Amino acid sequence: MGTTFCCVNIEVSDWISIAGIFINSALAIWIVKKIQNRLTNKRVLKDHFIAEIKEIRDEYRCFLNDLYASKKTASVIIPWFKLMNIKTNDVLELINVKYEIDKTILSPYQNNLRELITENKDFIENYNKNCPIVFSEISKTQIIKFQQDNNHLFNEIIVKINDEN
């Protein structure tokens, strides 16, 4: 018991096969779109967090460059560290929850750098003066050494975010 369509006899099994092709095609399209949307959403979130980490890195770089060039006064340094700690903690907390990246990974910048600067004799001597701090060559060397030892931390975070499925 078949149907004639354009001079071709189509059996019930042929109709079932044709319907199966359409259903499988529709299902495949739906699955691909669903997966693609999920991957796009993950990529957008990763890109957002990576941009946040890059911004934090750039702010620390600018700050350190300004310190090295004697463009900062002591009165702005401590509030700057407080604001950066708030921003850094906020981003790292979210990254920790989403990607299980250690939220203390940037503690050298949040703690060690602050101590390196605020316990520096040049900083202490200029704290009550409202003029830019001129760091000694020894202090500048310590600042550069700090950057050499810790700059990789930002890239480690970016790599770990990208490695996450």
C-alpha positions as CSV (number, residue, x, y, z in Angstrom):
1,M,0.0,0.0,0.0
2,G,2.0,2.9,-1.3
3,T,1.4,6.4,-2.6
4,T,2.3,7.6,-6.0
5,F,4.2,10.9,-6.0
6,C,5.5,12.3,-9.3
7,C,5.4,9.0,-11.0
8,V,7.2,7.3,-8.1
9,N,5.6,4.8,-5.8
10,I,6.4,5.6,-2.2
11,E,5.8,3.0,0.4
12,V,4.9,3.6,4.1
13,S,8.5,2.6,5.1
14,D,9.8,5.3,2.7
15,W,7.6,7.9,4.5
16,I,8.9,6.8,7.8
17,S,12.5,7.1,6.6
18,I,11.8,10.6,5.2
19,A,10.1,11.7,8.5
20,G,13.1,10.2,10.4
21,I,15.5,12.3,8.2
22,F,13.6,15.5,9.0
23,I,13.3,14.7,12.7
24,N,17.0,13.9,12.9
25,S,17.9,17.0,11.0
26,A,15.8,19.2,13.2
27,L,17.2,17.5,16.4
28,A,20.8,18.0,15.1
29,I,20.2,21.7,14.4
30,W,18.7,22.2,17.8
31,I,21.6,20.4,19.6
32,V,24.2,22.3,17.6
33,K,22.6,25.7,18.4
34,K,22.2,24.8,22.1
35,I,25.9,23.7,22.4
36,Q,27.1,26.7,20.4
37,N,25.2,29.1,22.6
38,R,26.6,27.4,25.7
39,L,30.1,27.6,24.3
40,T,29.6,31.2,23.3
41,N,28.4,32.1,26.8
42,K,31.4,30.4,28.4
43,R,33.8,32.2,26.0
44,V,32.1,35.6,26.8
45,L,32.5,35.0,30.5
46,K,36.1,33.9,30.1
47,D,36.9,37.0,28.0
48,H,35.3,39.2,30.7
49,F,37.4,37.7,33.5
50,I,40.5,37.9,31.4
51,A,39.8,41.5,30.6
52,E,39.4,42.2,34.3
53,I,42.7,40.5,35.1
54,K,44.5,42.5,32.3
55,E,43.0,45.7,33.7
56,I,44.3,44.9,37.2
57,R,47.7,44.1,35.8
58,D,47.8,47.4,33.8
59,E,46.8,49.4,36.9
60,Y,49.6,47.8,38.9
61,R,52.1,48.4,36.0
62,C,51.1,52.1,35.8
63,F,51.3,52.5,39.5
64,L,54.8,50.9,39.7
65,N,55.9,53.0,36.7
66,D,54.7,56.2,38.4
67,L,56.4,55.2,41.6
68,Y,59.6,54.5,39.7
69,A,59.3,57.9,38.0
70,S,58.6,59.7,41.3
71,K,55.1,60.7,40.3
72,K,53.2,59.6,43.4
73,T,52.8,61.2,46.8
74,A,52.7,59.1,50.0
75,S,49.2,60.4,50.7
76,V,47.7,58.7,47.6
77,I,49.5,55.4,47.9
78,I,47.7,53.8,50.9
79,P,44.2,54.6,49.6
80,W,45.3,53.3,46.1
81,F,46.3,50.0,47.7
82,K,43.0,49.7,49.6
83,L,41.0,50.3,46.4
84,M,43.0,47.8,44.4
85,N,42.6,45.2,47.1
86,I,38.8,45.6,47.0
87,K,38.8,45.3,43.2
88,T,41.3,42.4,43.1
89,N,39.5,40.5,45.9
90,D,36.1,40.9,44.1
91,V,37.4,39.6,40.8
92,L,39.5,36.8,42.4
93,E,36.5,35.6,44.5
94,L,34.4,35.2,41.4
95,I,37.2,33.5,39.5
96,N,37.7,31.2,42.4
97,V,34.0,30.2,42.4
98,K,33.8,29.7,38.7
99,Y,37.2,28.2,37.8
100,E,38.6,27.1,41.2
101,I,41.6,29.3,40.8
102,D,43.3,30.2,44.2
103,K,41.9,33.5,45.3
104,T,45.2,34.3,47.0
105,I,47.3,34.0,43.9
106,L,47.8,37.8,43.7
107,S,48.7,38.2,47.4
108,P,52.2,39.3,46.5
109,Y,50.7,42.3,44.9
110,Q,48.1,42.8,47.6
111,N,50.4,42.3,50.6
112,N,54.1,42.1,49.7
113,L,54.1,45.1,47.4
114,R,52.2,47.2,49.8
115,E,54.7,46.3,52.5
116,L,57.7,46.9,50.2
117,I,56.4,50.4,49.5
118,T,54.9,51.5,52.8
119,E,57.8,50.2,54.9
120,N,60.4,51.7,52.6
121,K,62.5,54.4,54.3
122,D,61.9,56.8,51.3
123,F,58.2,56.4,51.7
124,I,58.3,56.9,55.5
125,E,60.5,60.0,55.2
126,N,58.1,61.6,52.7
127,Y,54.8,60.5,54.3
128,N,53.9,63.8,55.9
129,K,55.2,65.9,53.0
130,N,52.9,66.6,50.1
131,C,55.5,66.0,47.4
132,P,56.2,63.0,45.2
133,I,58.4,60.3,46.7
134,V,61.8,60.0,45.2
135,F,63.0,56.5,45.7
136,S,66.6,55.6,46.0
137,E,68.3,53.4,43.5
138,I,68.2,50.5,46.0
139,S,64.5,51.0,46.4
140,K,63.9,51.2,42.6
141,T,65.9,48.0,42.2
142,Q,63.7,46.3,44.8
143,I,60.6,47.5,42.9
144,I,61.9,46.1,39.6
145,K,62.9,42.8,41.3
146,F,59.4,42.5,42.7
147,Q,58.0,43.0,39.2
148,Q,60.3,40.4,37.7
149,D,59.4,37.9,40.4
150,N,55.6,38.3,40.3
151,N,54.5,39.6,36.9
152,H,53.9,36.0,35.7
153,L,51.0,35.6,38.1
154,F,48.6,37.5,35.9
155,N,49.4,35.3,32.9
156,E,49.0,32.2,35.1
157,I,45.5,33.3,35.9
158,I,44.7,34.0,32.3
159,V,46.0,30.5,31.2
160,K,44.1,28.8,34.0
161,I,40.9,30.5,32.9
162,N,41.4,29.5,29.3
163,D,42.3,25.9,30.2
164,E,39.0,25.5,32.0
165,N,36.4,23.6,30.0
